[in-house]
Amino acid sequence: MTGEEDLRVAYGLRAAEYSSLLGTVTQMDTRDRERITAWAGELPTGPVLDAGCGPGHWTAHLHSLGADISGLDLVPEFIGHARARFPGVPFRVGSMTALEVPDGSLAGILAWYSLIHTPLPVLPLILQELHRALRPGGRLLIGFFGGPDAAVFAHEVSAAHSWSTAAMRQRLEGVGFTVLDAEDREDPGRRAHVSIIAQRGP
């Protein structure tokens, strides 16, 4: 199986558990909710994609705030849970390597912890795809585990990676993004957290 197929199966087996434990915005860190909400409020008018939406809670949250948003995830079981829980929000199965949207069609893309299982050779390809899909002035918000760049660590579902803020900034700039800001956060007993907002230029 390819890496994506392995990941699809691994998360599919635990989708119900994951959706129960981590499938609502109220279960998320308040700072994350504030960060994502503020980002969405600054987007240009137009469609938004939650890429790697999991059980769909962030998609539904931003939809409730008026965003023209849809969710995409590799795992059919996640999409099934999301559609059942949030019937007014569009969701579809798909890969971040091929978003299947026209060039320059999106005002925003949220990729919140959806790059943590991406192998290093594939990461630039996904970042290029995100850049392709955004319109000029469109904004990307990514969240990920901070730490030594491309370091692999055990994750309860599948092996995951940490990324360094500086290296991720360079990768984003390398495919044509302008990095607007980066947030680094460390909490006792938890892995470091990083989020970066980047914009596609004109």
Secondary structure, DSSP 8 states (H G I E B T S, - for coil): --HHHHHHHHHHHTHHHHHHHH-SGGGS-HHHHHHHHHHHHTS-SS-EEEET-TTSHHHHHHHHTT--EEEEES-HHHHHHHHHH-TTS-EEE-BTTB----TT-EEEEEEES-STT--TTTHHHHHHHHHHHEEEEEEEEEEEEBSSTTEEE--SSS-EEEB-HHHHHHHHHHTTEEEEEEEEE--TTS--EEEEEEEE--
